[in-house]
């Protein structure tokens, strides 16, 4: 218990900012968390180069695009599963235009481990929706990326997560506050199972909804921590842009 309290104090410490990244330890594992004030910051998704139509695939490419638009990339993370050609597996919306439909059926792999969900950026808020709820409510998303499985659903862990599972990977995901004003992006620095990873959202960050983005390809761009991960080419990328 004292560890959780200590980590919570660390998360609240330091200078206030619209994007705050921290390196923390929780319950025996190391994580990097980035807290985004959605009301203050421009949170968006990136997939293809607007000039060539080719997948951006890396933080360097996103950085160049943002710089060409007169902005500065403050934070970025891979944001959903993708096919070999780097096209999204599920629903995808960029600048209000949907390019992939919502997938509601179950299927193989982590994406099909229902319930899965959608990360949705609206005006001055961001939310994680369980897919069936998203289908019912049909929110107007400026940007959206479907992934899976859900990590936390209405304050509860995904029902199929096992505490003692030996399936461990570096993992990343996003959780959102109930009022939609705060988004927490988390990447594990150690290999963890789904149950362990989901608990940081439910128990420490207190996000009622959280969504898994991916596993072994998880990558983070956090210049305030002098971090710029390379490696595997990526599909959807979420980022915060300063104009």
C-alpha positions as CSV (number, residue, x, y, z in Angstrom):
1,X,0.0,0.0,0.0
2,X,2.8,2.5,0.9
3,X,4.3,2.0,-2.5
4,X,1.1,3.0,-4.3
5,X,0.8,6.1,-2.1
6,X,4.5,7.0,-2.7
7,X,4.0,6.6,-6.5
8,X,0.8,8.7,-6.4
9,X,2.7,11.5,-4.7
10,X,5.5,11.3,-7.4
11,X,2.8,11.6,-10.1
12,X,1.4,14.8,-8.6
13,X,4.8,16.4,-8.0
14,X,6.8,18.5,-10.3
15,X,6.0,21.6,-12.4
16,X,2.5,21.8,-13.9
17,X,2.2,21.2,-17.6
18,X,-0.3,20.2,-20.2
19,X,1.9,17.1,-21.0
20,X,3.6,15.6,-18.0
21,X,5.8,12.5,-18.5
22,X,7.1,10.6,-15.5
23,X,9.1,7.4,-14.9
24,X,7.6,5.5,-12.0
25,X,7.6,2.1,-10.3
26,X,4.4,0.4,-9.3
27,X,3.9,-3.0,-7.7
28,X,7.3,-4.3,-8.7
29,X,7.4,-3.1,-12.4
30,X,8.6,0.1,-14.0
31,X,6.5,2.3,-16.3
32,X,6.6,5.6,-18.1
33,X,3.4,7.6,-17.9
34,X,2.4,10.7,-19.8
35,X,-0.6,12.7,-18.6
36,X,-2.2,15.0,-21.2
37,X,-4.6,17.8,-20.3
38,X,-6.9,17.4,-23.3
39,X,-8.6,20.8,-22.8
40,X,-5.3,22.6,-23.1
41,X,-3.4,20.5,-25.7
42,X,-4.0,19.6,-29.3
43,X,-4.2,15.8,-29.2
44,X,-4.5,14.0,-32.6
45,X,-3.7,10.9,-34.5
46,X,-1.3,10.3,-37.4
47,X,-1.3,7.6,-40.0
48,X,-0.3,8.5,-43.6
49,X,1.8,11.3,-45.1
50,X,-0.7,13.9,-46.4
51,X,1.4,14.5,-49.5
52,X,2.4,10.9,-50.6
53,X,-0.3,8.9,-48.9
54,X,2.4,6.5,-47.6
55,X,2.4,5.4,-44.0
56,X,4.4,7.7,-41.7
57,X,5.5,4.8,-39.6
58,X,7.9,6.5,-37.3
59,X,8.1,9.4,-34.8
60,X,10.7,11.1,-37.0
61,X,8.2,11.2,-39.9
62,X,5.5,12.6,-37.7
63,X,7.9,15.1,-36.3
64,X,8.8,16.3,-39.8
65,X,5.2,16.6,-40.8
66,X,4.3,18.6,-37.6
67,X,7.4,20.8,-38.1
68,X,6.3,21.4,-41.8
69,X,2.9,22.6,-40.5
70,X,4.6,25.1,-38.2
71,X,4.1,23.1,-35.0
72,X,6.2,21.1,-32.5
73,X,5.6,17.5,-31.4
74,X,5.5,17.3,-27.6
75,X,4.6,13.6,-27.2
76,X,3.8,10.6,-29.3
77,X,3.0,6.9,-28.9
78,X,1.9,4.0,-31.1
79,X,-1.9,4.0,-30.9
80,X,-3.5,0.8,-32.2
81,X,-2.9,-2.5,-34.0
82,X,-2.3,-2.6,-37.7
83,X,-1.9,-4.9,-40.7
84,X,1.4,-5.7,-42.5
85,X,0.8,-2.7,-44.7
86,X,0.4,-0.6,-41.5
87,X,-3.3,0.1,-42.1
88,X,-5.4,0.0,-38.9
89,X,-7.0,-3.3,-37.9
90,X,-10.1,-1.6,-36.6
91,X,-12.0,1.7,-36.8
92,X,-9.9,4.7,-37.6
93,X,-10.8,8.4,-37.9
94,X,-8.5,11.3,-38.8
95,X,-9.5,14.9,-38.9
96,X,-13.2,13.9,-38.8
97,X,-12.9,11.4,-41.7
98,X,-13.4,7.7,-41.1
99,X,-11.1,5.5,-43.2
100,X,-11.8,2.2,-41.5
101,X,-15.2,0.8,-40.2
102,X,-15.9,-0.3,-36.7
103,X,-15.2,-4.0,-36.1
104,X,-17.7,-5.5,-33.6
105,X,-17.1,-9.3,-34.1
106,X,-14.7,-11.3,-32.0
107,X,-11.6,-12.8,-33.6
108,X,-8.0,-14.0,-33.2
109,X,-5.3,-12.2,-31.3
110,X,-5.5,-9.5,-28.7
111,X,-7.7,-7.2,-30.8
112,X,-10.4,-9.8,-30.9
113,X,-10.3,-10.5,-27.2
114,X,-13.7,-8.9,-26.5
115,X,-14.6,-6.5,-25.2
116,X,-12.3,-4.3,-27.1
117,X,-12.7,-0.5,-27.5
118,X,-12.1,2.8,-29.3
119,X,-10.0,5.8,-28.2
120,X,-12.0,8.8,-29.3
121,X,-10.8,12.5,-29.4
122,X,-13.6,15.0,-29.4
123,X,-13.6,18.7,-28.9
124,X,-11.8,19.4,-25.6
125,X,-12.1,15.8,-24.4
126,X,-10.9,12.3,-25.0
127,X,-12.6,9.1,-24.1
128,X,-12.2,5.4,-24.2
129,X,-15.4,3.6,-25.3
130,X,-16.1,-0.1,-25.1
131,X,-16.9,-1.0,-28.8
132,X,-20.5,-1.9,-28.3
133,X,-21.1,1.2,-26.4
134,X,-19.4,3.2,-29.1
135,X,-21.6,1.6,-31.7
136,X,-24.7,2.5,-29.7
137,X,-23.8,6.1,-28.8
138,X,-21.9,7.0,-32.0
139,X,-19.9,9.8,-30.6
140,X,-18.5,12.4,-33.0
141,X,-14.8,11.8,-33.0
142,X,-12.3,14.2,-34.6
143,X,-9.8,11.4,-34.2
144,X,-10.4,7.7,-33.3
145,X,-8.5,4.4,-33.1
146,X,-10.0,1.0,-32.3
147,X,-7.8,-1.5,-30.5
148,X,-8.1,-4.2,-27.9
149,X,-8.6,-5.6,-25.5
150,X,-10.1,-3.1,-23.1
151,X,-8.0,-3.0,-20.0
152,X,-10.6,-1.4,-17.7
153,X,-14.3,-1.2,-18.3
154,X,-16.4,1.0,-15.9
155,X,-13.8,0.6,-13.2
156,X,-13.5,-3.2,-13.6
157,X,-10.6,-5.2,-15.2
158,X,-11.3,-7.1,-18.4
159,X,-13.0,-10.3,-17.2
160,X,-10.6,-12.7,-19.0
161,X,-7.4,-11.3,-17.5
162,X,-5.6,-13.8,-15.2
163,X,-3.5,-12.5,-12.3
164,X,-0.9,-15.3,-12.7
165,X,-0.8,-15.3,-16.5
166,X,2.7,-16.1,-17.9
167,X,2.1,-14.1,-21.1
168,X,4.4,-11.1,-20.4
169,X,5.4,-8.4,-22.8
170,X,6.3,-4.7,-22.8
171,X,2.8,-3.1,-23.3
172,X,1.3,0.3,-23.8
173,X,-2.2,1.8,-23.6
174,X,-4.4,4.7,-22.7
175,X,-6.9,5.5,-19.9
176,X,-9.2,8.5,-19.7
177,X,-10.8,10.3,-16.8
178,X,-14.6,10.3,-16.3
179,X,-14.9,13.9,-17.4
180,X,-12.8,13.3,-20.5
181,X,-10.4,16.1,-19.6
182,X,-7.4,13.9,-18.8
183,X,-5.8,11.1,-20.9
184,X,-3.1,8.9,-19.4
185,X,-0.7,7.2,-21.8
186,X,1.4,4.4,-20.2
187,X,4.2,2.1,-21.5
188,X,5.7,-0.6,-19.3
189,X,9.5,-0.7,-19.1
190,X,9.4,-4.3,-17.9
191,X,7.5,-7.2,-19.4
192,X,4.1,-7.6,-17.6
193,X,0.9,-9.5,-18.2
194,X,-2.5,-8.0,-18.9
195,X,-3.7,-8.1,-15.4
196,X,-0.7,-6.3,-14.0
197,X,-0.7,-3.7,-16.7
198,X,-4.5,-3.0,-16.4
199,X,-4.2,-2.5,-12.6
200,X,-2.0,0.6,-13.0
201,X,-4.9,2.3,-14.8
202,X,-7.6,1.1,-12.4
203,X,-5.7,1.2,-9.1
204,X,-3.2,4.0,-9.4
205,X,-4.4,6.3,-12.1
206,X,-8.0,5.8,-11.3
207,X,-9.2,5.8,-14.9
208,X,-12.7,4.2,-15.2
209,X,-11.9,3.2,-18.9
210,X,-8.6,2.1,-20.4
211,X,-7.6,0.5,-23.6
212,X,-4.7,-1.6,-24.7
213,X,-2.7,-0.3,-27.7
214,X,-0.1,-3.0,-28.4
215,X,2.6,-5.2,-27.0
216,X,6.2,-5.9,-28.1
217,X,6.2,-3.0,-30.7
218,X,5.2,-0.5,-28.0
219,X,7.1,2.8,-28.6
220,X,7.2,6.3,-27.0
221,X,8.4,9.7,-28.0
222,X,8.8,12.0,-24.9
223,X,11.4,14.7,-25.5
224,X,11.1,16.0,-21.9
225,X,12.5,12.6,-20.9
226,X,15.0,12.7,-23.8
227,X,13.3,9.6,-25.3
228,X,12.7,8.9,-28.9
229,X,12.1,5.2,-29.5
230,X,12.9,3.7,-32.9
231,X,12.6,0.1,-34.2
232,X,9.5,-1.4,-35.7
233,X,7.5,0.7,-38.3
234,X,4.2,1.7,-36.7
235,X,0.6,2.1,-37.9
236,X,-1.6,4.7,-36.1
237,X,0.4,7.1,-33.9
238,X,-1.2,9.5,-31.3
239,X,0.6,12.8,-30.5
240,X,0.3,16.1,-28.9
241,X,1.2,19.1,-31.0
242,X,2.0,22.7,-29.9
243,X,1.2,25.3,-32.6
